[in-house]
C-alpha cells in the first residue's frame, strides 16, 4: 500500500541524466473494460513518445501487459530506468488519467489521494453487536467485532392481565433496555481501544438512527468529536458495501472541509493576516517556509522560474535570481514543485475540486504558520 514514506521517496528523487516518466491510470472496473483502459494507456504514452525514453515507455507497457492484476481502481507508475528507478503503486481508489515527463516524479495526484483517503474507522452497531473496520486508501486494514447478550422481546398480544397493567411486560421491557444499554457500552469501550493512539483520524457510524445516537453518546468525548457522519445499514452488510457507503461520506466531508479552508485563506489574506492567494504570493510564502496548508485547484498548472543556486521560485520570467544572481531555470509545472517544497517543509497539501472561489482567487492559496 502507498504510504507517506513512499511519497517522501518520490519527493526526494531527482534525475539530471534522464527524464522521469510519471503515469496515472484510472482502472475502475465499474466504468470501462480492461481492453478499453489499455487503449487509454496507449493514448497517454503516445502523448509523451517524444519526451520519455523508449525503455521507460516499454517498461510501463510490460507492467500493464504482464504484471498488473487489474484488481484495483487506480495505478500510479514512475519510471527512470537509466537511474534504476521504478515504482508502481496499485491503488484501491480512483485517480485521474495523467502522464508527465520531467526531472522528478509528478506527485500532486498522490498527495490528493493521501489527503482524501487517509485512515478512518467505521463502526456498525445494533443493540446486540458491533463490527469495527479500519480503512486506509480504500483498503481494509483491520476488522474486529463483538456480540453482547441477546435482547429477547416478547411477542405482541396474548399477555396476562398483570402484563397488560405493566407488571411482567413492563419488567421485561426494562430488562431488554438494560441489556441493550450494556451491549452498547461494551461496544463503545471496544471502539475506544480500537481507535487508541490516534489510529482513526475520522470515525463513521452505521446502524439505525436511534441506536447510532445512543452509541455516540457513550463514546469518550475525544472520539465523539472525531465522528464525521453516519449512515443506515444492517449488521450483515458486506465489507464492500461498508467501504462504498463510508467513502461517500468521506467525499462529502472532504468537500465541506476544503470549502471552509478556502474561505479561511481568502478571508485571512484580504485582512492582511496569515493567508495568501494567487501564484506569486504563494510562491513567496513557500520560499520563506511559512506555508501551513497549501490549497491547490485540481488540474492547475503554471510555469515558474527557479534559481538553481538558492532555490528561489518566481512566477515572473527572469534570467538571474534577484537574491543571489544565480542562474534561473524555467519550470513547466511550478505547482508540482510548490507541492514538493511544502511537503519537505512539513506542511499540508489540499488538492481542491470544483471550488469557484479558489478559481477566482488564482487557483492557489495558502494558510500560513505566521
LINZIKA-V976848 format. One record per pair of residues at least 4 apart in sequence whose C-alpha atoms are under 7 Angstrom apart, sorted by the first residue. I is the first residue (numbers start at 1). GAP is how many residues later the second one is. If there is no record, write none. Layout:
BEGIN
i | gap
I | GAP
I | GAP
END
This chain:
BEGIN
i | gap
2 | 4
2 | 87
3 | 4
4 | 4
5 | 4
6 | 4
7 | 4
8 | 4
9 | 4
10 | 95
11 | 329
13 | 91
14 | 89
14 | 90
15 | 4
15 | 88
15 | 89
16 | 87
18 | 62
18 | 64
19 | 33
19 | 61
19 | 82
19 | 83
19 | 84
20 | 58
20 | 59
20 | 60
20 | 81
20 | 82
20 | 83
20 | 84
20 | 85
21 | 31
21 | 35
21 | 57
21 | 58
21 | 59
21 | 79
21 | 80
21 | 81
22 | 55
22 | 56
22 | 57
22 | 77
22 | 78
22 | 79
22 | 83
22 | 84
23 | 53
23 | 54
23 | 55
23 | 75
23 | 76
23 | 77
24 | 51
24 | 52
24 | 53
24 | 71
24 | 72
24 | 73
24 | 74
24 | 75
25 | 49
25 | 50
25 | 51
25 | 70
25 | 71
25 | 72
25 | 73
26 | 47
26 | 48
26 | 49
26 | 68
26 | 69
26 | 70
26 | 71
27 | 10
27 | 45
27 | 46
27 | 47
28 | 4
28 | 44
28 | 45
28 | 46
28 | 66
29 | 4
29 | 44
32 | 4
32 | 5
33 | 4
34 | 4
35 | 4
36 | 4
37 | 4
38 | 4
39 | 4
40 | 4
41 | 4
42 | 4
43 | 4
44 | 55
45 | 4
45 | 12
48 | 4
51 | 50
52 | 4
52 | 5
52 | 49
53 | 4
54 | 4
55 | 4
56 | 4
56 | 23
56 | 24
56 | 25
57 | 4
58 | 4
59 | 4
60 | 4
61 | 4
62 | 4
63 | 4
63 | 5
64 | 4
72 | 18
72 | 19
72 | 20
73 | 18
73 | 19
73 | 20
73 | 21
74 | 16
74 | 17
74 | 18
74 | 19
74 | 20
74 | 21
75 | 14
75 | 15
75 | 16
76 | 12
76 | 13
76 | 14
77 | 10
77 | 11
77 | 12
78 | 8
78 | 9
78 | 10
78 | 27
79 | 6
79 | 7
79 | 8
80 | 4
80 | 5
80 | 6
81 | 4
81 | 5
92 | 45
92 | 46
92 | 47
93 | 44
93 | 45
100 | 6
106 | 230
107 | 4
107 | 229
108 | 4
108 | 228
108 | 231
109 | 4
110 | 4
111 | 4
111 | 238
112 | 4
112 | 238
112 | 239
113 | 4
114 | 4
114 | 23
115 | 235
116 | 138
117 | 19
117 | 20
117 | 21
118 | 18
118 | 19
119 | 16
119 | 17
119 | 81
119 | 82
120 | 14
120 | 15
120 | 16
120 | 80
120 | 81
120 | 82
120 | 83
121 | 12
121 | 13
121 | 14
121 | 79
121 | 81
121 | 82
121 | 83
122 | 10
122 | 11
122 | 12
122 | 81
122 | 82
122 | 83
123 | 7
123 | 8
123 | 9
123 | 10
123 | 81
123 | 82
123 | 83
124 | 6
124 | 7
124 | 8
124 | 81
124 | 82
124 | 83
124 | 111
125 | 4
125 | 5
125 | 6
125 | 81
125 | 82
125 | 87
126 | 4
126 | 81
126 | 85
127 | 53
127 | 56
127 | 57
128 | 19
128 | 20
128 | 21
128 | 22
128 | 23
128 | 52
128 | 55
129 | 17
129 | 18
129 | 19
129 | 54
130 | 15
130 | 16
130 | 17
130 | 57
131 | 13
131 | 14
131 | 15
132 | 11
132 | 12
132 | 13
133 | 9
133 | 10
133 | 11
134 | 6
134 | 7
134 | 8
134 | 9
135 | 4
135 | 5
135 | 6
136 | 4
136 | 5
146 | 41
148 | 35
149 | 30
149 | 34
151 | 25
151 | 28
151 | 29
152 | 24
159 | 4
159 | 5
160 | 4
161 | 4
162 | 4
162 | 5
162 | 6
163 | 4
163 | 5
163 | 6
163 | 7
166 | 4
167 | 4
168 | 4
169 | 4
170 | 4
171 | 4
172 | 4
173 | 4
174 | 4
175 | 4
176 | 4
177 | 4
178 | 4
179 | 4
180 | 4
181 | 4
182 | 4
183 | 4
184 | 4
184 | 31
185 | 4
185 | 33
186 | 4
187 | 4
188 | 4
188 | 27
188 | 30
188 | 31
189 | 4
190 | 4
191 | 4
192 | 4
195 | 4
195 | 5
201 | 25
202 | 24
202 | 25
202 | 26
203 | 23
203 | 24
203 | 25
204 | 23
204 | 24
204 | 25
204 | 26
204 | 42
205 | 7
205 | 24
205 | 25
205 | 26
206 | 6
206 | 24
206 | 25
206 | 26
206 | 27
207 | 4
207 | 5
207 | 24
207 | 25
207 | 26
207 | 27
208 | 4
208 | 24
209 | 4
209 | 23
210 | 4
211 | 4
212 | 4
213 | 4
214 | 4
215 | 4
216 | 8
219 | 4
219 | 5
220 | 4
221 | 4
222 | 4
223 | 4
229 | 20
233 | 4
237 | 4
237 | 5
238 | 4
239 | 4
240 | 4
241 | 4
242 | 4
243 | 4
244 | 4
245 | 4
246 | 4
247 | 4
248 | 4
249 | 4
250 | 4
251 | 4
252 | 4
253 | 4
254 | 4
255 | 4
256 | 4
257 | 4
258 | 4
258 | 94
259 | 4
260 | 4
261 | 4
262 | 4
262 | 96
263 | 4
264 | 4
265 | 4
265 | 10
265 | 11
265 | 100
265 | 101
265 | 102
266 | 4
266 | 9
266 | 11
267 | 4
268 | 4
268 | 5
268 | 6
268 | 7
269 | 4
269 | 5
269 | 6
269 | 7
269 | 8
274 | 93
274 | 94
274 | 95
274 | 96
275 | 91
275 | 92
275 | 93
276 | 5
276 | 6
276 | 89
276 | 90
276 | 91
277 | 4
277 | 5
277 | 84
277 | 85
277 | 87
277 | 88
277 | 89
278 | 4
278 | 83
278 | 84
278 | 85
278 | 86
278 | 87
279 | 4
279 | 36
279 | 83
279 | 85
280 | 4
280 | 34
280 | 35
281 | 4
282 | 4
282 | 83
282 | 84
283 | 4
283 | 30
283 | 31
284 | 4
285 | 4
285 | 5
285 | 6
286 | 4
286 | 5
286 | 55
286 | 56
287 | 25
287 | 26
289 | 56
290 | 78
290 | 79
290 | 80
291 | 51
291 | 56
291 | 75
291 | 76
291 | 77
291 | 78
292 | 55
292 | 56
292 | 75
292 | 76
292 | 77
293 | 54
293 | 55
293 | 56
293 | 73
293 | 74
293 | 75
294 | 54
294 | 55
294 | 56
294 | 71
294 | 72
294 | 73
295 | 54
295 | 55
295 | 56
295 | 57
295 | 69
295 | 70
295 | 71
296 | 54
296 | 55
296 | 56
296 | 67
296 | 68
296 | 69
297 | 54
297 | 55
297 | 56
297 | 61
297 | 62
297 | 66
297 | 67
298 | 53
298 | 54
298 | 55
300 | 63
301 | 32
301 | 34
302 | 30
302 | 31
302 | 32
302 | 33
303 | 28
303 | 29
303 | 30
303 | 31
304 | 9
304 | 10
304 | 11
304 | 12
304 | 26
304 | 27
304 | 28
304 | 29
304 | 30
305 | 8
305 | 9
305 | 10
305 | 11
305 | 12
305 | 13
305 | 23
305 | 24
305 | 25
305 | 26
306 | 5
306 | 6
306 | 7
306 | 8
306 | 22
306 | 23
306 | 24
306 | 25
307 | 4
307 | 5
307 | 6
307 | 14
307 | 19
307 | 20
307 | 21
307 | 22
308 | 18
308 | 19
308 | 20
308 | 21
309 | 17
309 | 18
318 | 10
319 | 8
319 | 9
320 | 5
320 | 6
320 | 7
320 | 8
321 | 4
321 | 5
321 | 6
321 | 7
333 | 4
334 | 4
335 | 4
336 | 4
337 | 4
338 | 4
339 | 4
339 | 10
340 | 4
341 | 4
342 | 4
342 | 5
342 | 6
343 | 4
343 | 5
355 | 4
356 | 4
357 | 4
358 | 4
358 | 5
358 | 6
359 | 4
END
